[in-house]
Each structure stands twice: as structure tokens, then as C-alpha cells.
């Protein structure tokens, strides 16, 4: 965390977005989500930013683990959920998907990053307000 910030994970979020902008500046738009994901993973690794790609995360219903798992695109620094898109523009259902990830897996912060937006990278930051213990 940046010592000059009152926002937890501010430096980690800044570093994540710097990596995402580097990928966008290098590739531009027009590729699939999978291509952007692999490039972002390589960029994060090159910057020595810890991440887990597409982790299978358990979901519970009334205390019982479901057979299906959530698979967010990335978890950065163990705390930030990252959902990547390669669509014309972000939609409410993309936001809802990320907010559900935050709520279910109880992470404090999420980033929704769209690489296919033109002429610039589109992104949104979300705080998990449903779990105020963070």
C-alpha cells in the first residue's frame, strides 16, 4: 500500500493498471480476451506483481460447497479481483459479474478492464461495500 494513500491497495491497483496500459499500448484493440489475458499475465510477471490466473474458487450455498466454481480472470496481490473483457463497451452485466465475484469470494477490490474499447483502454474500479470488514 502507498504510505501516502488512505485507500488500501492503492499502489497495487496503480501497478495493475500500469501493466494493463502497457499491454494496450503494445497491442491496441482487436484481439480476443484470451490474448489480452496472456499478455497481461506476462506483463504482471515481468513487473514481479503477484497474481493467480483463473483460480477455481468455491461457492457455497447454505453452507454447502457447490460443484461449480467461480473463475475470475485474475486475482492480483491476493486481494484484487480482475475481470478482463474484449468488447465494444462495458455493460451492466459485466459490472454485475465482477460485483458478484467480490461479494462471493470476499475480496475488497475489483477492476473491470476492457481492452477492445476504442480509442482507449476502458476500465472501472469497484470496492466491495457488501463486506465492510475490509
Secondary structure as the mmCIF struct_conf table of DSSP 4:
data_model
#
loop_
_struct_conf.conf_type_id
_struct_conf.id
_struct_conf.beg_label_comp_id
_struct_conf.beg_label_asym_id
_struct_conf.beg_label_seq_id
_struct_conf.end_label_comp_id
_struct_conf.end_label_asym_id
_struct_conf.end_label_seq_id
TURN_TY1_P TURN_TY1_P1 UNK A 3 UNK A 4
BEND BEND1 UNK A 6 UNK A 7
TURN_TY1_P TURN_TY1_P2 UNK A 8 UNK A 9
HELX_RH_AL_P HELX_RH_AL_P1 UNK A 10 UNK A 27
BEND BEND2 UNK A 29 UNK A 29
BEND BEND3 UNK A 31 UNK A 31
HELX_RH_AL_P HELX_RH_AL_P2 UNK A 33 UNK A 46
TURN_TY1_P TURN_TY1_P3 UNK A 47 UNK A 48
STRN STRN1 UNK A 51 UNK A 53
BEND BEND4 UNK A 54 UNK A 54
STRN STRN2 UNK A 57 UNK A 61
TURN_TY1_P TURN_TY1_P4 UNK A 62 UNK A 63
STRN STRN3 UNK A 64 UNK A 70
BEND BEND5 UNK A 73 UNK A 73
STRN STRN4 UNK A 74 UNK A 76
TURN_TY1_P TURN_TY1_P5 UNK A 77 UNK A 79
STRN STRN5 UNK A 80 UNK A 85
BEND BEND6 UNK A 87 UNK A 89
HELX_RH_AL_P HELX_RH_AL_P3 UNK A 92 UNK A 105
TURN_TY1_P TURN_TY1_P6 UNK A 106 UNK A 106
BEND BEND7 UNK A 108 UNK A 108
STRN STRN6 UNK A 109 UNK A 114
BEND BEND8 UNK A 115 UNK A 116
BEND BEND9 UNK A 118 UNK A 120
STRN STRN7 UNK A 122 UNK A 127
TURN_TY1_P TURN_TY1_P7 UNK A 129 UNK A 130
TURN_TY1_P TURN_TY1_P8 UNK A 132 UNK A 133
#
